[in-house]
Amino acid sequence: MLASAGALGGVSLLRGGDPPVPRVQTTAYADLAAARPDELRIHRVAAAPEILVFDYPSYLAQAVALNRVAALVEKRNLPRERVVTPAELERYIAARGGRFVTFYYGHNYDGTELARFFELAAADANVRLNPGERRLREALLAAGAIRRDGEGFAPGTGAAYAISLVSAAAPDVAPEFGARARRVAVVHELGHAWYAVNADYQAYARAFWYDVLTPRERDGFRRFLAARSYDVSNEALVIDEAQAYLAFTPDARVVSDAELGLPDGRLAALRARFDPPAMPPWHGNE
């Protein structure tokens, strides 16, 4: 997940009817990286069809669909046993000086996490899904990422992992920022997906965390993530985020030696040493 370091808006998108779910299309990485959708598009990555990509036309559209999933799965000091209300999420973001639209620049979840969100929502009479969340649910069902299980939901078998991106032409950020954020987010979020679907890569990254990084370096990543309100008590989440920032996010404006509390040049040295047996075709395309 690519998190923002820092007022709820777009309330009109929280109500209303449900637009149709777009057809899933198989897309090569190069075409995905250059995409500038003006409405929601859903892709399977040609090189890894287990990965489902939700490509939104704006940060607001992405936020409406996925911010409450993020709140459930990995934000610190938010409940893990229920879906938060819109008002609770608004207060949480405001208290940290953030913005609803850039709660995250991109999202990443596996089918188990997504199914649990919709399972909890279905079981709670006080939770009403907004149109973006309902459209996400129907798209995940159609793609096989989740399935209905009685009155609730369970992980599916048709897609192992889902990420989200936002168009470089998104109207709710400056154009020059949008293009840069798109380049960073597409590789970062796909890096999370690769970690989830490639067992050899995941095993290497976990060993690198425990056997190569020093305690100081691991603590540096934890502090960096904690500053972005990740739940750093979740060790699996921390390792996944660390590998994505280490291997798939070389932009110093996003993560740097200083932010990790490391000596100058140490992050570059760690990246040079990180040499897993299997890297995806989008690695090195930042």
C-alpha positions in Angstrom: 0.0 0.0 0.0 1.3 3.4 -0.9 0.3 5.7 1.9 -0.1 9.4 2.2 2.1 11.0 4.8 -0.5 13.6 5.6 -11.2 17.1 4.8 -13.4 14.6 3.8 -14.9 15.5 0.5 -17.0 14.2 -2.4 -20.0 13.2 -0.4 -22.1 12.9 -3.5 -20.2 9.8 -4.4 -21.2 8.2 -1.1 -24.9 8.0 -2.2 -26.9 7.2 -5.3 -27.3 4.4 -7.7 -24.8 1.8 -8.7 -23.0 2.1 -12.1 -22.4 -1.1 -14.0 -19.3 -3.2 -13.4 -16.9 -3.0 -16.3 -15.7 -6.1 -18.0 -12.3 -7.4 -16.9 -9.6 -7.1 -19.6 -6.1 -8.6 -19.7 -3.5 -5.9 -20.0 0.3 -5.9 -20.4 2.3 -4.1 -17.8 3.5 -1.4 -20.3 -0.1 -0.6 -21.3 -1.2 -0.5 -17.7 1.6 1.9 -16.7 0.5 4.3 -19.4 -3.2 4.1 -18.9 -5.2 7.3 -18.2 -8.8 6.0 -17.6 -11.7 8.4 -17.5 -13.9 5.8 -15.8 -13.2 2.6 -13.7 -11.3 0.0 -15.6 -10.6 -3.5 -14.3 -7.5 -5.5 -15.6 -5.8 -8.8 -15.1 -2.0 -8.4 -15.5 -0.9 -10.4 -18.5 2.3 -11.6 -16.8 0.5 -12.6 -13.6 -3.3 -13.2 -14.2 -3.8 -13.9 -10.5 -3.5 -10.1 -10.0 -6.6 -8.0 -10.4 -6.2 -4.2 -11.0 -8.9 -1.6 -10.2 -7.9 1.5 -12.2 -9.9 4.5 -11.0 -10.4 7.8 -12.8 -9.8 9.9 -9.6 -8.5 9.7 -6.1 -11.9 10.4 -4.8 -13.5 7.4 -6.6 -10.7 5.2 -5.3 -11.1 6.5 -1.7 -14.9 6.0 -1.7 -14.5 2.4 -2.7 -11.5 1.4 -0.6 -10.8 3.6 2.3 -12.9 1.6 4.7 -11.2 -1.6 3.6 -7.9 0.0 4.5 -9.3 1.1 7.8 -10.3 -2.4 8.7 -7.1 -4.2 7.4 -4.2 -2.1 8.4 -4.6 1.3 9.9 -3.4 1.7 13.5 -5.9 2.4 16.3 -9.0 1.4 14.2 -11.1 -1.7 14.9 -10.3 -5.1 13.4 -13.6 -6.7 14.3 -16.0 -4.3 12.5 -16.3 -1.8 9.6 -16.0 1.8 10.7 -18.7 4.3 10.0 -18.0 7.2 7.6 -18.1 9.6 10.5 -15.5 7.5 12.4 -13.2 7.5 9.4 -13.6 11.2 8.9 -12.6 11.9 12.5 -9.6 9.5 12.2 -8.3 11.2 9.1 -8.9 14.8 10.3 -7.1 14.0 13.6 -4.0 13.2 11.6 -4.2 16.2 9.3 -4.9 13.9 6.3 -7.3 14.0 3.4 -10.0 11.5 2.5 -9.0 11.5 -1.2 -5.3 10.6 -0.5 -5.8 8.4 2.6 -3.8 6.1 0.2 -2.4 6.7 -3.2 -2.9 3.0 -4.0 -4.4 0.0 -2.3 -3.5 -3.7 -2.1 -5.5 -6.7 -0.6 -5.8 -10.4 -0.9 -9.1 -12.2 -1.3 -9.2 -13.2 2.4 -9.0 -9.5 3.5 -11.6 -8.4 0.9 -14.0 -11.2 1.8 -13.7 -10.4 5.5 -14.6 -6.7 4.9 -17.8 -7.7 3.0 -18.6 -10.5 5.5 -18.4 -8.0 8.4 -20.4 -5.4 6.5 -23.1 -8.0 5.7 -23.3 -9.1 9.3 -23.7 -5.6 10.8 -27.2 -4.0 10.4 -25.6 -0.6 11.1 -23.3 -0.8 8.1 -24.5 0.5 4.7 -22.1 0.1 1.8 -21.8 3.1 -0.4 -22.0 2.8 -4.3 -18.3 2.5 -4.7 -18.0 -0.3 -2.2 -21.0 -2.2 -3.7 -19.5 -1.9 -7.2 -16.2 -3.2 -5.8 -18.0 -6.2 -4.2 -19.8 -7.0 -7.5 -16.6 -6.8 -9.5 -14.8 -9.0 -7.1 -17.6 -11.6 -7.2 -17.6 -11.5 -11.0 -13.8 -12.0 -11.1 -13.9 -14.8 -8.6 -11.8 -13.0 -6.0 -14.5 -13.4 -3.4 -17.6 -15.6 -3.4 -20.9 -15.7 -1.6 -21.1 -18.1 1.4 -24.6 -18.3 2.8 -25.5 -14.8 4.0 -21.8 -13.7 3.9 -18.7 -13.9 1.9 -15.5 -16.0 1.6 -12.3 -15.9 -0.5 -12.7 -17.0 -4.1 -10.5 -18.9 -6.5 -10.5 -16.7 -9.6 -8.0 -14.0 -8.5 -5.6 -14.2 -5.7 -4.9 -10.5 -5.2 -6.3 -7.1 -6.0 -4.7 -3.7 -6.2 -5.9 -0.2 -7.1 -4.4 2.6 -9.1 -5.5 6.1 -10.1 -5.3 7.7 -13.5 -2.3 10.0 -14.2 -5.0 12.4 -15.5 -6.9 12.4 -12.2 -8.7 15.7 -11.8 -8.2 15.9 -8.0 -4.4 16.4 -8.0 -2.0 18.6 -9.9 -1.2 17.2 -13.3 2.6 16.9 -12.7 2.0 15.1 -9.4 -0.5 12.8 -11.0 1.9 11.5 -13.6 4.6 11.0 -11.0 2.3 9.3 -8.5 1.0 7.0 -11.2 4.5 5.8 -12.0 5.4 5.2 -8.4 2.1 3.6 -7.4 1.8 1.2 -10.3 5.2 -0.5 -9.6 4.8 -0.3 -5.8 1.3 -1.8 -5.7 2.3 -4.5 -8.3 5.3 -5.2 -6.0 2.8 -6.1 -3.2 0.9 -8.3 -5.6 4.0 -10.1 -6.7 5.0 -10.7 -3.0 1.5 -12.2 -2.5 1.4 -14.5 -5.5 5.1 -15.6 -5.9 6.1 -18.0 -3.1 9.8 -17.9 -3.9 10.0 -14.1 -3.9 8.0 -13.9 -0.7 10.3 -16.4 1.0 13.4 -14.5 -0.1 12.0 -11.1 1.1 11.1 -12.5 4.5 14.5 -14.0 4.9 16.1 -10.7 3.9 14.0 -8.9 6.6 15.2 -11.3 9.3 18.7 -12.3 8.2 20.1 -9.3 6.3 18.5 -6.2 7.8 19.9 -5.2 11.2 17.6 -4.5 14.2 18.2 -0.7 13.6 17.2 -1.0 9.9 14.0 -3.0 10.8 13.2 -0.4 13.4 13.7 2.3 10.8 11.1 0.7 8.6 8.7 0.4 11.5 9.1 4.0 12.4 8.6 5.1 8.8 5.4 3.0 8.6 4.1 4.1 12.0 4.4 7.7 10.9 1.9 6.8 8.1 -0.4 5.2 10.7 0.2 1.6 9.6 -0.5 -1.0 12.3 3.2 -1.9 13.0 2.2 -4.6 15.5 1.3 -6.7 12.4 4.6 -8.2 11.5 3.4 -9.7 8.2 2.1 -6.3 7.1 5.4 -4.6 8.1 7.5 -7.1 6.1 5.3 -6.8 3.0 5.4 -3.0 3.1 9.2 -3.0 3.7 9.9 -5.2 0.7 7.7 -2.9 -1.5 9.4 0.2 -0.4 12.8 -1.4 -0.7 12.5 -3.2 -4.0 9.8 -1.4 -5.9 9.9 2.3 -4.7 13.2 3.9 -5.5 11.8 7.4 -5.6 13.7 9.3 -2.8 10.7 11.7 -2.5 8.7 8.7 -1.2 11.3 6.9 1.0 14.9 7.9 1.9 17.8 7.2 4.2 16.8 10.1 6.3 13.2 8.9 6.8 14.4 5.5 7.8 17.1 6.9 10.1 19.9 5.3 8.1 23.3 6.7 7.1 23.5 8.3 3.6 23.7 5.6 1.0 22.6 2.7 3.1 19.2 2.3 1.4 20.9 2.1 -2.0 23.3 -0.5 -0.6 20.4 -2.6 0.7 18.7 -2.4 -2.6 21.8 -3.5 -4.4 22.1 -6.5 -2.1 18.4 -7.4 -2.5 18.6 -10.1 -5.3 15.7 -12.5 -5.2 15.4 -15.5 -7.5 12.3 -14.3 -9.3 11.5 -10.7 -10.2 8.4 -9.5 -12.2 8.7 -7.9 -15.6 7.7 -4.5 -14.2 10.7 -4.3 -11.8 13.2 -1.7 -12.9 10.5 0.2 -14.8 10.0 2.9 -12.2 
